[in-house]
Amino acid sequence: MSTANPRVPSPKSGDLAAEVVQDVQRLISLEMALAKQELKELAITNAIAAGMFAVAGLLLLLGILVALPVMVVMLVPWHWEAALVWAVAYLVIAVVLAIVGRARLRIALPQKTITSLKETKSWALQRMRSTGR
């Protein structure tokens, strides 16, 4: 004797397989959304931490740049001359860094990418010509 309800049609195996595939696709898309959200949160947290490290380094540098001249001015009997020497030293360092930075600055198109794009273009044109025959 069959225990199945005659009013409820039994699902076919093809329908069940299609439902399983849809469920798996939905689960995968949800897992990917979760992974994206976790990576976004991790990136934000790491960006904040990196920003804190950068600010800490900047404050340390500023502290050193202020403490050294103050110590020199306090230890040297000719105060204003010592302060002037430090101001000139900072100015010379700034000018040297600006000159070196300007010499190293390169504003150009990305050559490797341009070469790769040209190769891709020639490959695509060759494929189009060979499939058109």
C-alpha beads as a LAMMPS data file, in Angstrom:
LAMMPS data file: protein, C-alpha beads

133 atoms
132 bonds

1 atom types
1 bond types

-500.0 500.0 xlo xhi
-500.0 500.0 ylo yhi
-500.0 500.0 zlo zhi

Masses

1 110.0

Atoms # bond

1 1 1 0.000 0.000 0.000
2 1 1 1.322 3.394 -0.970
3 1 1 1.713 6.038 1.734
4 1 1 1.895 8.923 -0.728
5 1 1 -0.970 11.385 -0.765
6 1 1 -2.801 11.023 -4.079
7 1 1 -3.746 14.721 -4.124
8 1 1 -0.141 15.970 -3.916
9 1 1 1.808 15.248 -7.073
10 1 1 5.201 13.698 -6.391
11 1 1 8.102 15.864 -7.558
12 1 1 10.104 14.544 -10.439
13 1 1 13.812 13.941 -10.052
14 1 1 14.531 16.612 -12.689
15 1 1 12.568 19.172 -10.683
16 1 1 14.419 18.200 -7.522
17 1 1 17.764 18.478 -9.272
18 1 1 16.836 21.918 -10.623
19 1 1 15.831 23.048 -7.125
20 1 1 19.088 21.737 -5.701
21 1 1 21.081 23.557 -8.362
22 1 1 19.175 26.792 -7.651
23 1 1 19.729 26.368 -3.923
24 1 1 23.448 25.752 -4.444
25 1 1 23.710 28.808 -6.704
26 1 1 21.907 30.917 -4.083
27 1 1 24.171 29.607 -1.316
28 1 1 27.269 30.336 -3.366
29 1 1 26.119 33.882 -4.120
30 1 1 25.356 34.434 -0.428
31 1 1 28.781 33.072 0.532
32 1 1 30.420 35.400 -1.973
33 1 1 28.445 38.356 -0.596
34 1 1 29.560 37.403 2.918
35 1 1 33.189 37.142 1.790
36 1 1 32.982 40.566 0.102
37 1 1 31.505 42.101 3.254
38 1 1 34.189 40.536 5.454
39 1 1 36.957 41.725 3.136
40 1 1 35.456 45.221 3.083
41 1 1 35.327 45.342 6.877
42 1 1 38.890 44.019 7.113
43 1 1 40.114 46.596 4.585
44 1 1 38.431 49.424 6.500
45 1 1 39.896 48.234 9.801
46 1 1 43.377 47.903 8.277
47 1 1 43.107 51.319 6.600
48 1 1 42.241 52.911 9.942
49 1 1 45.178 51.120 11.610
50 1 1 47.553 52.203 8.833
51 1 1 46.306 55.772 9.178
52 1 1 46.983 55.657 12.909
53 1 1 50.524 54.395 12.252
54 1 1 51.070 57.198 9.740
55 1 1 49.823 59.868 12.160
56 1 1 51.963 58.400 14.942
57 1 1 55.031 58.530 12.678
58 1 1 54.228 62.096 11.658
59 1 1 53.841 63.192 15.285
60 1 1 57.108 61.464 16.193
61 1 1 58.882 63.230 13.341
62 1 1 57.395 66.582 14.344
63 1 1 58.424 65.980 17.952
64 1 1 61.997 65.292 16.898
65 1 1 62.046 68.303 14.561
66 1 1 60.919 70.529 17.425
67 1 1 62.951 68.911 20.226
68 1 1 66.342 69.064 18.502
69 1 1 66.369 72.811 17.855
70 1 1 64.987 73.516 21.314
71 1 1 67.783 71.475 22.886
72 1 1 70.396 73.202 20.729
73 1 1 68.996 76.648 21.547
74 1 1 68.960 75.821 25.253
75 1 1 72.490 74.393 25.254
76 1 1 74.172 76.960 22.996
77 1 1 74.888 80.356 24.547
78 1 1 74.059 82.291 21.339
79 1 1 70.328 81.383 21.073
80 1 1 69.102 83.296 18.047
81 1 1 72.087 82.266 15.948
82 1 1 71.459 78.597 16.790
83 1 1 67.798 78.989 15.838
84 1 1 68.837 80.610 12.563
85 1 1 71.204 77.717 11.807
86 1 1 68.379 75.221 12.364
87 1 1 65.986 77.206 10.175
88 1 1 68.576 77.332 7.385
89 1 1 69.300 73.606 7.816
90 1 1 65.566 72.805 7.478
91 1 1 65.351 75.035 4.416
92 1 1 68.370 73.353 2.783
93 1 1 66.971 69.878 3.508
94 1 1 63.590 70.897 2.051
95 1 1 65.196 72.296 -1.111
96 1 1 67.352 69.188 -1.592
97 1 1 64.350 66.895 -1.126
98 1 1 62.301 68.969 -3.576
99 1 1 65.065 68.861 -6.205
100 1 1 65.600 65.102 -5.814
101 1 1 61.850 64.503 -5.850
102 1 1 61.401 66.568 -8.997
103 1 1 64.242 64.698 -10.709
104 1 1 62.686 61.327 -9.827
105 1 1 59.135 62.309 -10.783
106 1 1 57.982 60.515 -13.917
107 1 1 54.689 61.398 -15.551
108 1 1 54.176 58.970 -18.409
109 1 1 51.758 56.447 -19.770
110 1 1 52.067 52.869 -18.481
111 1 1 54.226 51.341 -21.217
112 1 1 53.746 47.684 -20.233
113 1 1 49.965 48.079 -20.337
114 1 1 50.090 49.832 -23.706
115 1 1 52.282 47.051 -25.116
116 1 1 49.944 44.419 -23.718
117 1 1 46.916 46.186 -25.211
118 1 1 48.601 46.333 -28.624
119 1 1 49.365 42.613 -28.439
120 1 1 45.779 41.865 -27.423
121 1 1 44.480 43.994 -30.297
122 1 1 46.650 42.215 -32.852
123 1 1 45.666 38.814 -31.421
124 1 1 41.944 39.704 -31.550
125 1 1 42.260 40.991 -35.133
126 1 1 44.093 37.821 -36.156
127 1 1 41.389 35.650 -34.529
128 1 1 38.634 37.630 -36.250
129 1 1 40.356 37.243 -39.634
130 1 1 40.897 33.503 -39.157
131 1 1 37.287 32.871 -38.075
132 1 1 35.939 35.029 -40.909
133 1 1 37.403 32.759 -43.582

Bonds

1 1 1 2
2 1 2 3
3 1 3 4
4 1 4 5
5 1 5 6
6 1 6 7
7 1 7 8
8 1 8 9
9 1 9 10
10 1 10 11
11 1 11 12
12 1 12 13
13 1 13 14
14 1 14 15
15 1 15 16
16 1 16 17
17 1 17 18
18 1 18 19
19 1 19 20
20 1 20 21
21 1 21 22
22 1 22 23
23 1 23 24
24 1 24 25
25 1 25 26
26 1 26 27
27 1 27 28
28 1 28 29
29 1 29 30
30 1 30 31
31 1 31 32
32 1 32 33
33 1 33 34
34 1 34 35
35 1 35 36
36 1 36 37
37 1 37 38
38 1 38 39
39 1 39 40
40 1 40 41
41 1 41 42
42 1 42 43
43 1 43 44
44 1 44 45
45 1 45 46
46 1 46 47
47 1 47 48
48 1 48 49
49 1 49 50
50 1 50 51
51 1 51 52
52 1 52 53
53 1 53 54
54 1 54 55
55 1 55 56
56 1 56 57
57 1 57 58
58 1 58 59
59 1 59 60
60 1 60 61
61 1 61 62
62 1 62 63
63 1 63 64
64 1 64 65
65 1 65 66
66 1 66 67
67 1 67 68
68 1 68 69
69 1 69 70
70 1 70 71
71 1 71 72
72 1 72 73
73 1 73 74
74 1 74 75
75 1 75 76
76 1 76 77
77 1 77 78
78 1 78 79
79 1 79 80
80 1 80 81
81 1 81 82
82 1 82 83
83 1 83 84
84 1 84 85
85 1 85 86
86 1 86 87
87 1 87 88
88 1 88 89
89 1 89 90
90 1 90 91
91 1 91 92
92 1 92 93
93 1 93 94
94 1 94 95
95 1 95 96
96 1 96 97
97 1 97 98
98 1 98 99
99 1 99 100
100 1 100 101
101 1 101 102
102 1 102 103
103 1 103 104
104 1 104 105
105 1 105 106
106 1 106 107
107 1 107 108
108 1 108 109
109 1 109 110
110 1 110 111
111 1 111 112
112 1 112 113
113 1 113 114
114 1 114 115
115 1 115 116
116 1 116 117
117 1 117 118
118 1 118 119
119 1 119 120
120 1 120 121
121 1 121 122
122 1 122 123
123 1 123 124
124 1 124 125
125 1 125 126
126 1 126 127
127 1 127 128
128 1 128 129
129 1 129 130
130 1 130 131
131 1 131 132
132 1 132 133
